């Protein structure tokens, strides 16, 4: 008898094969972190029960979690063909929700929704595997445990700008970790004269509706199918820089005495869309009646400048939509600023002193634009 469910768009055999593949990947990470102990109670059943405990942590830690996804950046990533880098985005968006408050991200779970997994021997199925191989690489390199996940074939409920894309999917996840009440970074100690450090990145996972529109304006409605667009598509699909383990180290989480960190960080801001105005300004500085002058941010990467030009966006719109070339800001005391930048560079990443905390009669976040015009913007 014909497999009607497969005819309706769900291939159970492919789903089982992909779930087994992901389970094997997860198992390779079970010993990645000294802070996570996995209990495999499945007796060999890849769908069987598993559990975990957080261990070797300071007394008084509390468990927390952050959930997020990578939105429509997946369309650009598939067009670029570098699926192996996809996981950097979902890890960046979830782990930083813990790190920015002084916490330690440890264990990741995810939901992978595809239009179709394809047949087991198809290119689509191979691309799905490539996505998860990239996740494994990051987990092992950054010492995250991959605990569990869910995969679904959702047919037309998952789409793409490109109706013939080799893979269409949505990807989100939950990062679990810990806080300690004595190690929180809540911005409460921010004061005038402190220095703002910018951590460099290209596009992260925000503002991709405008990126895709810019590509369409420049290269046509079928921009993904235009050979002249490939280098720019590849640049738009650049992986997100993962700051978490560097910031966790700066905060002392890996020391014998985690309460004596190498640096005192007064504030960490993850620069998602509109974050200069919202996460830095309205959320943190405005309640303290403080302001920020950002006079030396990183220049936006060339592809961000191009997208701004193609889309017709002014500097103010760019900094509201994108990060302008930095994925995070860190506030430290002035005497520690140069050492912090050097510490960050030791991890092979770029950081620079970008501005300072000020006190003004009227609250504002000012940015000296690096999009070419040099004007000062006020948020």
QUIPE-V232506 format. One record per backbone hydrogen bond with DSSP energy under -1.0 kcal/mol. NH is the residue of the N-H (numbers start at 1). CO is the residue of the C=O. E is the energy in kcal/mol with one decimal. If there is no record, write none. Layout:
NH_CO_E / NH_CO_E
//
This chain:
4_2_-1.3 / 7_3_-1.9 / 8_4_-1.7 / 9_6_-1.6 / 10_5_-2.1 / 15_11_-2.5 / 16_12_-2.7 / 17_13_-2.3 / 18_14_-2.5 / 19_15_-2.3 / 20_16_-2.4 / 21_17_-1.9 / 22_18_-2.6 / 23_19_-2.3 / 24_20_-2.0 / 25_21_-1.8 / 26_22_-2.8 / 27_23_-2.1 / 28_24_-1.2 / 29_26_-1.8 / 30_27_-1.2 / 32_29_-2.2 / 36_33_-1.1 / 37_53_-2.8 / 39_51_-3.2 / 41_49_-1.4 / 45_42_-1.6 / 48_45_-2.5 / 51_39_-2.6 / 53_37_-2.1 / 55_35_-2.1 / 61_58_-1.3 / 62_179_-2.8 / 64_177_-2.6 / 66_175_-2.4 / 68_173_-1.9 / 70_171_-1.5 / 73_70_-1.5 / 74_71_-1.0 / 75_72_-1.2 / 77_73_-2.5 / 78_74_-2.5 / 79_75_-1.8 / 80_76_-2.0 / 81_77_-1.6 / 82_77_-1.1 / 85_82_-1.7 / 86_83_-1.6 / 88_85_-1.3 / 89_86_-1.6 / 91_87_-2.5 / 92_88_-2.0 / 93_89_-2.2 / 94_90_-1.2 / 95_91_-2.9 / 96_92_-1.3 / 98_95_-1.8 / 99_95_-2.5 / 100_96_-2.2 / 101_98_-1.2 / 102_99_-2.4 / 103_98_-2.1 / 104_178_-2.6 / 106_176_-3.0 / 107_176_-2.4 / 108_145_-3.0 / 109_174_-2.4 / 110_148_-1.3 / 111_172_-2.9 / 112_150_-3.3 / 113_170_-2.2 / 114_152_-2.8 / 115_168_-2.6 / 122_119_-2.4 / 126_122_-1.8 / 127_123_-2.3 / 128_124_-1.9 / 129_125_-2.0 / 130_126_-2.0 / 131_127_-2.0 / 132_128_-1.6 / 133_129_-2.3 / 134_130_-2.0 / 135_131_-1.5 / 136_132_-2.3 / 137_133_-2.3 / 138_134_-1.9 / 139_135_-2.4 / 140_136_-2.6 / 141_137_-2.3 / 142_138_-2.7 / 144_139_-2.2 / 145_106_-2.3 / 147_108_-2.3 / 150_110_-1.8 / 152_112_-1.9 / 154_114_-3.0 / 155_115_-1.4 / 157_154_-2.1 / 158_155_-1.9 / 165_162_-1.8 / 170_113_-2.9 / 172_111_-1.9 / 173_68_-2.7 / 174_109_-3.0 / 175_66_-2.9 / 176_107_-3.8 / 177_64_-2.1 / 178_104_-1.8 / 179_62_-2.4 / 183_180_-2.9 / 185_101_-2.3 / 190_187_-1.3 / 193_357_-2.9 / 194_191_-1.6 / 195_332_-2.6 / 196_355_-2.4 / 197_330_-3.6 / 198_352_-2.9 / 199_328_-2.4 / 200_350_-2.1 / 201_325_-2.0 / 211_207_-1.5 / 212_208_-2.5 / 213_209_-1.6 / 214_210_-2.3 / 215_211_-2.3 / 216_212_-1.9 / 217_213_-2.2 / 218_214_-2.2 / 219_215_-3.1 / 220_216_-1.6 / 223_220_-1.1 / 225_222_-2.1 / 226_223_-1.6 / 229_226_-2.0 / 230_227_-1.1 / 233_229_-2.7 / 234_230_-2.8 / 235_231_-1.8 / 236_232_-2.3 / 237_233_-1.4 / 238_235_-1.3 / 247_243_-2.4 / 248_244_-3.3 / 249_245_-2.1 / 250_246_-2.6 / 251_247_-1.5 / 252_249_-1.5 / 253_248_-2.1 / 255_252_-1.5 / 260_257_-1.7 / 263_250_-1.7 / 266_331_-2.8 / 269_329_-2.8 / 271_327_-2.3 / 272_270_-1.7 / 275_272_-2.1 / 278_274_-2.5 / 280_275_-2.7 / 281_276_-1.2 / 282_277_-2.8 / 283_278_-3.2 / 285_280_-2.0 / 286_281_-2.9 / 289_286_-1.5 / 290_285_-2.2 / 291_358_-3.0 / 292_364_-1.8 / 293_356_-2.4 / 294_366_-3.1 / 296_354_-2.6 / 305_301_-1.8 / 306_302_-2.4 / 307_303_-2.5 / 308_304_-2.1 / 309_305_-2.3 / 310_306_-3.1 / 311_307_-2.5 / 312_308_-1.0 / 313_308_-2.5 / 318_314_-2.1 / 319_315_-2.3 / 320_316_-1.2 / 321_317_-1.7 / 322_318_-3.5 / 327_199_-2.2 / 328_199_-1.0 / 329_269_-2.1 / 330_197_-2.4 / 331_267_-2.7 / 332_195_-2.4 / 336_333_-1.3 / 337_334_-1.3 / 340_336_-2.3 / 341_337_-2.2 / 342_338_-2.2 / 343_339_-2.5 / 344_340_-2.4 / 345_341_-2.2 / 346_342_-1.5 / 347_344_-1.4 / 348_345_-2.3 / 349_344_-1.1 / 352_198_-1.8 / 354_196_-3.1 / 355_196_-1.2 / 356_293_-1.8 / 357_194_-2.5 / 358_291_-2.7 / 366_292_-2.8 / 367_377_-2.4 / 368_294_-2.8 / 369_375_-3.0 / 377_367_-3.3 / 379_365_-2.4
//
